[in-house]
Amino acid sequence: MGLRSLYDAHIMPRLVTCACSQGAILKRRSQIVPLASGKVFELGCGGGLNQQFYDKANISQFSGIDPHEKLLDGAREAAQVNGWDVDIKSGVGEDIPFADGTFDSVVCTYTLCSVDDPAQVMREMRRILKPGGQLLFLEHGRAPDHSVAKWQDRIEPIWRPLAGGCHLTRPISSALRGAGFDVEPLGQSYLAKTPKPMGWMEWGIARKAGF
């Protein structure tokens, strides 16, 4: 195994998990994840970082996918401790292995930045939602301030391979609207004590348009 493969397989997932579990980010998770209910699907569930924030009594079934097999064991263990009916698989967001209209809630936190085809992933999340279902999102992406966005453009080519394919320049709410969601913003801000090019956050509820 070469250095690059070693980094991607063993080091990068741990670094990303550590970065995504800092206090300020956990606080944001605690504001959006408890809104999930019913049959829940979590995109990028590896590591189980969100599990502590679910309202356990409101969840009848928990499913999820993640491409990093080494992170899935922790997610499975945490979900089973909660006593849920669990179906967690290895997979990618561009091809979610669940049927149309299966879930009441889809949870997506700090995941759209690193998928290969965000538009396809959004279509897939919309597809697996029941009519009237909700996508709960918490993502970082392109900043609204031009000066910050320019730095994001400059930094991204260096940042992306070090951070597991994470993009800094992807729009969030506008992209969800373009994918057929009605978006109810719950908040947006720069993350405190974080360089602004890496710190623009948006979170809210996206519902299937037309329902």
Steps between C-alpha positions, in 0.01 A plus 500: 500500500644837393513809718200654327289186540610469864403861568158465331418169667622554855609856579256722312179345646633554853600860427161578346315338792708702747437827313126430475468430871638827637279681748356770274406244234341269756289793614374548144425127475298522822276762337404303189529125569229481774241608242518158332209261558341181373702295254834681482777478242839660565738569213863466606413335831845347559645563843157563652570864590133598472360213703525677835267775375206301366177507699504122544131473590398656167691255278343172390778388264853619426679445169810650349793467265865602496780417255757450778454145623731553799266767637181296466560264790483790745178625344339154519600452863365840603169446319449154649561635850210736436277198442401599146424279203829564316600467133841659441686423179815590314405723209511839330243775477484492122335155517315463831399133542145561626164514324309812397295668772642297788595760761330768707829680570836519326794644694800644315776670699838606358468252215400683180840670494679175426270296274596459133170623352302719743209554259450125463528450877228759557277328246556170679415649840182648354413165341517299823291750698130437551260770374520773762828361633780727618869528423684642801825655383805654662774576251791729435559651158536808287503820704273793404782754538692549177837548670461175693375311195811607307718344769290185487574474127871537567521259792274220377750325266739454793233438762298238312753211485598553863142505628349192336377675188335783693402797281481854640318658207176306466176694557258352753144634525484617138618157381229328706235725346635413157461131586126535567487585869317776683760629746422637844826656627554464874835674515814607322828642627874470505622247754673676789878464532522352150659665195214644297576309178444174689229625734183602312210287629133467403239280666129446461212284378449410134171346392401343171354782290139446404392310814 
